[in-house]
Amino acid sequence: MTNTKARTAAMITPVGQEAQDEARALARDGRAGKAVRRLRKDSWLKRGPAREALELLVDGQELPTNSGQALEALRRLDAPLVGELTALLDSGRQIAAVKLLRERTGIDLAGGYHLVVELGSRPGTT
């Protein structure tokens, strides 16, 4: 059974392309544990989201490699949440935006902070 928050966190946490490629190869060789550790090494993924990320990679999906791609993935997954985050940023409540993002998606603190900063740097948000 898929953990929704872990899956969401996996889909919106940037992971370098090299780490993604190596994790896919390790999974093909039956080394899922090592593949999960490889994903965690170069990202902010926790154990559960890293397992979900590996499952996504094995299924042929790509993960975001930077905060911009992660933000676009979040927009596709939960546009209303992005609207709420934007409203918080527009009112100068960056910390509240990070907290809300973490509560709703399960993303870790560093990943949540970077996504909120990315959202705040986009035109139309402050």
Backbone hydrogen bonds, N-H to C=O, Kabsch-Sander energy under -0.5 kcal/mol:
donor,donor_aa,acceptor,acceptor_aa,energy
4,T,2,T,-0.7
7,R,3,N,-2.6
8,T,4,T,-2.7
9,A,5,K,-2.9
9,A,105,T,-0.6
10,A,6,A,-2.2
11,M,7,R,-1.9
12,I,8,T,-1.1
12,I,9,A,-0.6
13,T,9,A,-0.7
15,V,64,P,-3.1
16,G,42,D,-0.7
20,Q,16,G,-2.2
21,D,17,Q,-2.7
22,E,18,E,-2.6
23,A,19,A,-2.5
24,R,20,Q,-2.3
25,A,21,D,-2.1
26,L,22,E,-2.6
27,A,23,A,-2.5
28,R,24,R,-2.3
29,D,25,A,-1.5
30,G,27,A,-1.8
31,R,26,L,-2.8
35,A,31,R,-2.1
36,V,32,A,-2.6
37,R,33,G,-2.1
38,R,34,K,-2.2
39,L,35,A,-2.1
40,R,36,V,-2.2
41,K,37,R,-1.9
42,D,38,R,-1.1
43,S,40,R,-1.2
50,A,46,K,-2.3
51,R,47,R,-2.1
52,E,48,G,-2.1
53,A,49,P,-2.7
54,L,50,A,-2.3
55,E,51,R,-2.1
56,L,52,E,-2.3
57,L,53,A,-2.5
58,V,54,L,-2.8
59,D,55,E,-1.7
60,G,57,L,-1.8
61,Q,56,L,-2.5
70,A,66,N,-2.1
71,L,67,S,-2.4
72,E,68,G,-2.0
73,A,69,Q,-2.2
74,L,70,A,-2.2
75,R,71,L,-2.4
76,R,72,E,-1.9
77,L,73,A,-2.2
78,D,74,L,-3.2
82,V,78,D,-1.7
83,G,79,A,-2.0
84,E,80,P,-2.1
85,L,81,L,-2.7
86,T,82,V,-2.6
87,A,83,G,-2.2
88,L,84,E,-2.2
89,L,85,L,-2.6
90,D,86,T,-2.8
91,S,87,A,-1.3
92,G,89,L,-1.8
93,R,88,L,-3.0
94,Q,92,G,-0.6
97,A,93,R,-1.8
98,V,94,Q,-2.3
99,K,95,I,-2.5
100,L,96,A,-2.5
101,L,97,A,-2.5
102,R,98,V,-2.5
103,E,99,K,-2.6
104,R,100,L,-2.4
105,T,101,L,-2.0
106,G,102,R,-2.1
112,G,108,D,-2.8
113,Y,109,L,-2.7
114,H,110,A,-2.4
115,L,111,G,-2.1
116,V,112,G,-2.3
117,V,113,Y,-2.6
118,E,114,H,-2.3
119,L,115,L,-2.6
120,G,116,V,-2.5
121,S,117,V,-1.3
122,R,118,E,-0.6
122,R,119,L,-1.0
125,T,122,R,-1.7
